[in-house]
Amino acid sequence: MKSLKLLAICFFVSAYSFANVSSTDKDALIALYNSTNGAEWNSTWDLNASVDKWYGVKLENDRVTEINLQFNNLNGELPQEIGNLTSLKVLNLGFNKLNGTLPKSLKNLTELNSLDLFMNRFEGHIPSELGELKKLESLKLYSNQLTGEIPSSIMGLTNLKELLLGSNYLTGQIPTEIYALSKLQKLSLMDNQMDGEIPAEIAQLKDLEELLLSTNQFSGDLPKEFMNLTKLNTMMVSDNNLNKEYISVSGKNPPSLMHLELQNATATMDIEKE
């Protein structure tokens, strides 16, 4: 009888140790592990251990809410199952070797606040479905191999504070609807193949602190309305096809510096992308 009770207790403890996450979430994590060569990660997962012990995974109320696996040697494609982690708030897979296209199933992560997939090898277009992530505050896709235009649906992410899409192969123009991103503080489109004039609507982003548009094919002049961006302390627009050359400014510079032409400047202050 005692042995039966002990067996029952052991079974209960064992079952409880693996009941700290929904089966759907666990299956999605295992799919991520398998599709990105998890056995070769810098900090790998023991699939026989409880999920709350897995490196970079945070749980709340038996659901996965954060995955932080930056600098972890993930190599492969993001599985469609990533979209099953519907309680996820943070997904940070930066500085890895991920490739392929961004799965459209990311649209299901409607609780997501931060999507950081920078410094990988993703290709193809930015999925328009990302426009459904209405709680998103930070979208970092820079330093990949993404192509095509910025989807207009991104302009519906009105909670965005950071939109960093630099160092890709993006084409097309900056959507004039960008004024809708009223909370935006950082905008980087540098080192792409975008063209057209820089829209004056950017001047409606009153909280904008960083504007990085250098190394594209933008034409025309800087809109005079940029003088109203009183919080702007970093701007780079060099290496474009603008009618004038402008210095790059970084730091607590007065807005008047934004319109100094290069030949009249005594110094040029450059910054690097993240």
Beta strands, then each sheet from edge to edge (+ up, - down):
strand 1: 57-60
strand 2: 63-68
strand 3: 75-77
strand 4: 90-92
strand 5: 97-100
strand 6: 114-116
strand 7: 121-125
strand 8: 138-140
strand 9: 145-148
strand 10: 162-164
strand 11: 169-170
strand 12: 186-188
strand 13: 195-197
strand 14: 210-212
strand 15: 217-220
strand 16: 234-236
strand 17: 241-242
strand 18: 249-250
sheet 1: 1+ 2- 4- 6- 8- 10- 12- 14- 16- 18+
sheet 2: 3+ 5+ 7+ 9+ 11+
sheet 3: 13+ 15+ 17+
end
